[in-house]
Each structure stands twice: as structure tokens, then as C-alpha cells.
Amino acid sequence: MTKPIVNIDEIALQASPPAFAPTGPAAERYQARMGMIAPRIGARLLGYNITAVPPGGTEKAHQIVNTGSTEMRYLAVSTKISPEIAEYPDSGKFGVLASFDPDAAGNPRQFRFVGREGQQVPYWEGE
């Protein structure tokens, strides 16, 4: 059951799901735990989560650097308008995430693509 108010102490923080967790050398540098708020309060067009970044400065950062000695927590707010397009200027990448209605079995459907502008193919290629 959703309720319009939630205490942030009630939000369980979890590691990123495997599909979104850093891998390879990035796993050594990027770390955060998140707790989803939007589903708990019934939000559909806005997304809310509490993100926790461990201490350690640039050694374990997720674009927001925690230079302190204790875990830092912040409230992240976003729209849930699909598709979502993000630019990652430090690495020259972009990402597209689109959510679709569930399939016949009720499973969520998403499209996720991360790439670089120079990797595109012409529209009619292979047709």
C-alpha cells in the first residue's frame, strides 16, 4: 500500500541491480547504494530515491564526491518521462533508456542503449 509521506529511515538502501552496477575497473571507483521512494508513495511521473555514497573522496565516487569521513546521503529527484536521454561528457558517451508497458505476462519492458555518437549506423544500412 502506498502512502503520500514516508520517513527516509524507512527506506532500505540496496546495491545497484546487476544491470546497472559498475563492472571492471569502474567497480573499483564507483559505488553507491540506493533506496527507491517513488513506488512507496505512489509517484508515477517523478522518481525519487535516497542515494548513499561511502566516504573516501575520489576513490569511491559516483559523480558526487564524498570527501568526508562518513557516508553521505542525498535525495535524487527526476522525471519518469520516457525516453530518458543522458550525456556523459567525461567519457564522450550518451545513454537512452525507454520504458514500455509490461508484456502479456506482466514483466516490465525496457530499452537501454549506451554508446558514442561516432558509433551510429545510417538508417537504411542493411535494409
Secondary structure, 3 states (H helix, E strand, C coil): CCCCCCCHHHCCCEECCCCCCCCCCHHHHCCCEEEECHHHHCCCCEEEEEEEECCCECCCCCCCCECCCCCEEEEEEEECCCCEEEEECCCCEEEEEEEECCCCCCCCEEEEEEEEHHHCCCCCCCC
